[in-house]
Amino acid sequence: MNPDIFKILLIIHITFGMIGLLAGTFIMIAKKGDQRHQKAGKVYFWSMMISALVSIPMSYLHTNWFLFMVSVFTIYMLTTGVRSLKIKTEKDVKPIDWLITMTMLIVAIIFIFLGVKNILVQNNFGIVLVFFGVISSLFVLKDWKNFTGKSTIKNFYLTTHISRMAGAYIASFTAFIVVNNHDIIPGIIAWLLPTFIITPLIIKWTRKYQKVKSI
């Protein structure tokens, strides 16, 4: 393996990852839905996507299951987050939407399997794998409800967009903390802390904008 290839990928990953995190942070604190939000959203999406895509060959060149897991999860969240705005009824669902969701389901099952395997040999990283596997499975279940008209949320396309884009931010922020932790806080806490901090905000935003279907 040429070490220069990995270094180039690492520079691209870090550069676009930082741009994405800055854009994502701006989106979280700025007014939602205006032109600044939309422009920052485009920067956020493409920066995070590029960073996540180059992470996949990086995780292969230097075997790193954590990097691979975060990359796949981030790509899934970004793509479904953008696609969700185009799926307002089950008639809007395209084959690519099912392909993305089924791919995530397969990967989620693999995460859970590897997680249980690691837990059995007392490797704490197994907890993280199971956690992300279960979370991914819940998102897949949400996709299925959206795609088949079974969602109880009238504007599910908007709440899905909010939760997925914020979820991609959580994944990337998690990777940033873990890489730069240097044993400041326990590893398992570093892996899960962003999820527990930002998830309440996602719940708050989705509840603010969601419209429940009348029975």
Secondary structure, DSSP 4 states (H G I P E B T S, - for coil): --HHHHHHHHHHHHHHHHHHHHHHHHHHHSPTTSHHHHHHHHHHHHHHHHHHHHHHHHHHHTT-HHHHHHHHHHHHHHHHHHHGGG-SSGGG--HHHHHHHHHHHHHHHHHHHHHHHHHHTT-THHHHHHHHHHHHHHHHHHHHHHHTT--SBTTHHHHHHHHHHHHHHHHHHHHHHHHT-TTSS-HHHHHHHHHHHHHHHHHHHHHHH--BPP-
